[in-house]
Amino acid sequence: MTGDVRVTAGVAKVLAAFLHDPASDRYGLDLMNATGMPSGTLYPILARLRQAGWVRAEWEILDPEAARPPRRYYRLTAHGVAAARQGVAQLYQQLGPAVRPSTKPRPA
């Protein structure tokens, strides 16, 4: 199912983490570290993005000898990349220039 997602500040943080490298797979702890969000905030956002068709998720196939549980990997779909770029850009436009990430180096 493909749909629209309202791009809030929280959703934009998750999308920005994905857009940092759209072709890479990300897992929950990785995304929590990248966004600073707790699991109770992150996973509902990921569920909405999956339901809208912006993100796909697959369980890792793990060696039975591995000493950890399998990870669930998330990746933006082609539709998700385009929608994420547009949604984040629209949010920045609505919020104004004060919240846009700076590309200028910080003074030392």
HELIX and SHEET records of a PDB file:
HELIX    1   1 ALA A    9  LEU A   19  1                                  11    
HELIX    2   2 GLY A   28  THR A   35  1                                   8    
HELIX    3   3 SER A   39  ALA A   52  1                                  14    
HELIX    4   4 ALA A   78  LEU A   95  1                                  18    
HELIX    5   5 PRO A   97  VAL A   99  5                                   3    
SHEET    1   A 3 ARG A  26  TYR A  27  0                                        
SHEET    2   A 3 ARG A  72  LEU A  76 -1                                        
SHEET    3   A 3 VAL A  55  TRP A  59 -1                                        
END                                                                             
